[in-house]
Amino acid sequence: MTPPTKRTRLEPAARRAQILDRAAELVLAEGAGGVAMERVALAAGVSKGLIYNYFPDRMALLAALLGREQRDLNERGMAQALAAADFPDLIRRTTGLYLQQTKERGALIAALLADPVLERRMEEEGRAEREATFRFFVRATRRAYGLSLPTAIAAVDLLWAVTNQAGRQVGQGLLEPKTATEMCVRLFVGGLSELARGPDPSAAPT
Protein backbone atom coordinates (compact mmCIF):
# COMPACT_ATOMS: atom_id res chain seq x y z
CA MET A 1 0.00 0.00 0.00
CA THR A 2 1.12 3.55 -0.74
CA PRO A 3 1.73 5.46 2.49
CA PRO A 4 -0.34 8.64 2.95
CA THR A 5 1.28 11.84 1.73
CA LYS A 6 2.56 13.97 4.57
CA ARG A 7 2.61 17.74 4.45
CA THR A 8 6.16 19.03 4.32
CA ARG A 9 7.10 20.78 7.54
CA LEU A 10 8.72 24.14 6.94
CA GLU A 11 10.23 26.71 9.22
CA PRO A 12 7.80 29.61 9.82
CA ALA A 13 9.72 32.03 7.58
CA ALA A 14 9.84 29.51 4.75
CA ARG A 15 6.15 28.67 5.15
CA ARG A 16 5.21 32.34 5.11
CA ALA A 17 7.25 32.87 1.95
CA GLN A 18 5.60 29.84 0.34
CA ILE A 19 2.12 31.19 1.13
CA LEU A 20 3.05 34.57 -0.37
CA ASP A 21 4.45 32.88 -3.48
CA ARG A 22 1.21 31.01 -4.06
CA ALA A 23 -0.80 34.19 -3.45
CA ALA A 24 1.37 35.98 -6.03
CA GLU A 25 0.55 33.31 -8.61
CA LEU A 26 -3.17 33.78 -7.96
CA VAL A 27 -2.87 37.56 -8.25
CA LEU A 28 -1.09 37.26 -11.60
CA ALA A 29 -3.64 34.78 -12.88
CA GLU A 30 -6.85 36.48 -11.72
CA GLY A 31 -6.02 39.83 -10.14
CA ALA A 32 -6.12 40.72 -6.46
CA GLY A 33 -9.88 40.21 -6.41
CA GLY A 34 -9.40 36.54 -7.18
CA VAL A 35 -7.41 35.90 -4.01
CA ALA A 36 -9.35 34.21 -1.21
CA MET A 37 -7.83 32.60 1.86
CA GLU A 38 -9.31 29.21 0.95
CA ARG A 39 -7.79 29.30 -2.52
CA VAL A 40 -4.37 30.34 -1.22
CA ALA A 41 -4.48 27.49 1.29
CA LEU A 42 -5.35 25.02 -1.44
CA ALA A 43 -2.59 26.29 -3.71
CA ALA A 44 -0.05 26.13 -0.87
CA GLY A 45 -1.18 22.67 0.21
CA VAL A 46 -1.98 23.76 3.77
CA SER A 47 -5.11 24.22 5.84
CA LYS A 48 -7.03 27.48 5.86
CA GLY A 49 -6.41 27.68 9.60
CA LEU A 50 -2.67 27.68 9.01
CA ILE A 51 -3.01 30.61 6.61
CA TYR A 52 -4.75 32.58 9.37
CA ASN A 53 -1.83 31.85 11.70
CA TYR A 54 0.32 34.01 9.43
CA PHE A 55 -2.20 36.55 8.08
CA PRO A 56 -5.31 37.67 9.99
CA ASP A 57 -7.28 38.41 6.82
CA ARG A 58 -7.09 38.63 3.05
CA MET A 59 -6.07 42.29 3.01
CA ALA A 60 -3.20 41.61 5.42
CA LEU A 61 -1.97 38.84 3.11
CA LEU A 62 -2.09 41.09 0.04
CA ALA A 63 -0.41 43.95 1.93
CA ALA A 64 2.35 41.56 3.01
CA LEU A 65 2.83 40.48 -0.59
CA LEU A 66 3.11 44.05 -1.85
CA GLY A 67 5.31 44.98 1.10
CA ARG A 68 7.69 42.13 0.24
CA GLU A 69 8.07 43.44 -3.32
CA GLN A 70 8.73 46.97 -2.12
CA ARG A 71 11.18 45.91 0.60
CA ASP A 72 13.12 43.81 -1.87
CA LEU A 73 13.45 46.78 -4.22
CA ASN A 74 14.42 49.15 -1.38
CA GLU A 75 17.04 46.82 0.08
CA ARG A 76 18.60 46.02 -3.27
CA GLY A 77 18.42 49.67 -4.26
CA MET A 78 20.29 50.78 -1.16
CA ALA A 79 22.99 48.17 -1.79
CA GLN A 80 23.38 49.49 -5.33
CA ALA A 81 23.46 53.10 -4.11
CA LEU A 82 26.21 52.35 -1.59
CA ALA A 83 28.29 50.64 -4.29
CA ALA A 84 28.06 53.57 -6.73
CA ALA A 85 31.34 55.22 -7.73
CA ASP A 86 29.85 58.60 -8.68
CA PHE A 87 26.53 60.29 -9.42
CA PRO A 88 26.01 58.87 -12.95
CA ASP A 89 26.81 55.41 -11.58
CA LEU A 90 24.31 55.99 -8.76
CA ILE A 91 21.55 56.79 -11.25
CA ARG A 92 22.53 53.93 -13.56
CA ARG A 93 22.53 51.37 -10.76
CA THR A 94 19.35 52.42 -8.96
CA THR A 95 17.31 53.24 -12.05
CA GLY A 96 18.43 50.06 -13.78
CA LEU A 97 17.37 48.00 -10.78
CA TYR A 98 13.96 49.68 -10.63
CA LEU A 99 13.30 49.24 -14.34
CA GLN A 100 14.43 45.63 -14.37
CA GLN A 101 12.10 44.83 -11.48
CA THR A 102 9.33 46.67 -13.32
CA LYS A 103 9.84 44.37 -16.28
CA GLU A 104 9.97 41.23 -14.17
CA ARG A 105 7.50 42.03 -11.39
CA GLY A 106 5.55 45.02 -12.64
CA ALA A 107 2.46 43.00 -13.54
CA LEU A 108 2.19 41.71 -9.97
CA ILE A 109 2.68 45.12 -8.39
CA ALA A 110 0.19 46.75 -10.77
CA ALA A 111 -2.41 44.07 -10.03
CA LEU A 112 -2.01 44.63 -6.30
CA LEU A 113 -2.15 48.42 -6.55
CA ALA A 114 -5.34 48.17 -8.60
CA ASP A 115 -7.10 47.59 -5.29
CA PRO A 116 -7.75 51.15 -3.98
CA VAL A 117 -7.85 50.07 -0.33
CA LEU A 118 -4.50 48.33 -0.64
CA GLU A 119 -3.04 51.24 -2.57
CA ARG A 120 -4.02 53.71 0.19
CA ARG A 121 -2.69 51.41 2.89
CA MET A 122 0.69 50.99 1.20
CA GLU A 123 0.86 54.73 0.45
CA GLU A 124 0.55 55.47 4.16
CA GLU A 125 2.90 52.72 5.32
CA GLY A 126 5.63 53.52 2.78
CA ARG A 127 5.60 57.29 3.10
CA ALA A 128 8.50 57.54 5.58
CA GLU A 129 10.76 55.30 3.50
CA ARG A 130 9.98 57.18 0.29
CA GLU A 131 10.74 60.47 1.98
CA ALA A 132 14.07 59.12 3.25
CA THR A 133 14.97 57.94 -0.24
CA PHE A 134 14.01 61.30 -1.70
CA ARG A 135 16.23 63.11 0.82
CA PHE A 136 19.12 60.76 -0.04
CA PHE A 137 18.91 61.69 -3.73
CA VAL A 138 18.59 65.40 -2.93
CA ARG A 139 21.81 65.23 -0.89
CA ALA A 140 23.58 63.27 -3.63
CA THR A 141 22.46 65.82 -6.23
CA ARG A 142 23.69 68.75 -4.17
CA ARG A 143 27.06 67.10 -3.55
CA ALA A 144 27.55 66.34 -7.23
CA TYR A 145 26.34 69.63 -8.74
CA GLY A 146 26.44 72.22 -5.96
CA LEU A 147 22.80 73.18 -6.38
CA SER A 148 20.85 75.13 -3.79
CA LEU A 149 18.46 73.11 -1.67
CA PRO A 150 15.26 74.42 -3.31
CA THR A 151 16.64 73.75 -6.80
CA ALA A 152 17.85 70.28 -5.86
CA ILE A 153 14.47 69.37 -4.35
CA ALA A 154 12.62 70.57 -7.44
CA ALA A 155 15.05 68.82 -9.78
CA VAL A 156 14.87 65.46 -8.02
CA ASP A 157 11.08 65.67 -7.94
CA LEU A 158 11.01 66.26 -11.71
CA LEU A 159 13.54 63.52 -12.40
CA TRP A 160 11.55 61.03 -10.33
CA ALA A 161 8.63 61.74 -12.65
CA VAL A 162 10.89 60.86 -15.59
CA THR A 163 11.86 57.59 -13.89
CA ASN A 164 8.22 56.73 -13.26
CA GLN A 165 7.37 57.39 -16.90
CA ALA A 166 10.30 55.21 -17.96
CA GLY A 167 8.86 52.49 -15.74
CA ARG A 168 5.51 52.77 -17.52
CA GLN A 169 7.17 52.44 -20.92
CA VAL A 170 9.16 49.42 -19.77
CA GLY A 171 6.00 47.89 -18.30
CA GLN A 172 4.19 48.39 -21.62
CA GLY A 173 7.04 46.79 -23.55
CA LEU A 174 7.93 50.03 -25.36
CA LEU A 175 11.47 50.15 -23.98
CA GLU A 176 13.93 47.61 -22.62
CA PRO A 177 15.27 48.34 -19.11
CA LYS A 178 18.85 48.87 -20.32
CA THR A 179 17.79 51.37 -22.99
CA ALA A 180 15.47 53.25 -20.63
CA THR A 181 18.18 53.35 -17.95
CA GLU A 182 20.73 54.93 -20.29
CA MET A 183 18.18 57.48 -21.45
CA CYS A 184 17.46 58.41 -17.82
CA VAL A 185 21.17 58.71 -17.00
CA ARG A 186 21.76 61.07 -19.92
CA LEU A 187 18.69 63.16 -19.18
CA PHE A 188 19.57 63.41 -15.49
CA VAL A 189 23.26 64.15 -15.86
CA GLY A 190 22.76 66.53 -18.80
CA GLY A 191 19.93 68.41 -17.15
CA LEU A 192 21.64 68.73 -13.78
CA SER A 193 24.91 69.82 -15.39
CA GLU A 194 23.04 72.55 -17.24
CA LEU A 195 21.39 73.69 -13.99
CA ALA A 196 24.80 73.83 -12.30
CA ARG A 197 26.30 75.97 -15.12
CA GLY A 198 23.57 78.60 -15.28
CA PRO A 199 22.09 80.95 -12.68
CA ASP A 200 20.17 79.23 -9.91
CA PRO A 201 16.51 79.06 -11.03
CA SER A 202 15.32 79.17 -7.43
CA ALA A 203 16.93 82.61 -7.04
CA ALA A 204 15.19 84.03 -10.10
CA PRO A 205 12.49 86.69 -9.45
CA THR A 206 8.91 85.45 -9.60
Secondary structure, 3 states (H helix, E strand, C coil): CCCCCCCCCCCHHHHHHHHHHHHHHHHHHHCHHHCCHHHHHHHHCCCHHHHHHHCCCHHHHHHHHHHHHHHHHHHHHHHHHHHCCCHHHHHHHHHHHHHHHHHHHHHHHHHHHCCHHHHHHHHHHCHHHHHHHHHHHHHHHHHHHCCCHHHHHHHHHHHHHHHHHHHHHHHCCCCCHHHHHHHHHHHHHHHHHHHHHCCCHHHCCC
